[in-house]
Amino acid sequence: MGFVVKCSKARSICMVSMAFALTVLLDVEDMNRIGKACSKEDIAIYTGEAAPLPSGIPSYAVQIMNKCSNDCSIANIRLHCGWFSSARLINPRLFRRLRYDDCLVNDGRPLPPATAISFQYANTFRYPLTVASLVCL
């Protein structure tokens, strides 16, 4: 499938038309990656058991790391998180559920390369956390 792009004498009109054609062909994730060198695979999420609360509720330690090797910061990291909740208080600037299956990491701020944030939560079961979306900077 090809596109025919007609350009007027003004190059800026041609460039706008070409950019529009790219927008139609690419999804949002691809648009975020244009000119950037990161992907969902650059975010590593490690979850392990931690000491239970005094009440006996199991606790889990979570580390979310930007393992991008191309000097790229990653912002607006959103995770699939179901109905995530915790009996242990978590700093909402580090991690919070916005709505069902939508959790925000680092208050949306950039996470520099080779940097991690960590927190612990307590619940009767472990939540599977996976990357839903991100923005490459």
Order of alpha helices (4+ residues) and beta strands (2+ residues): alpha-alpha-beta-beta-beta-beta-beta-beta-beta
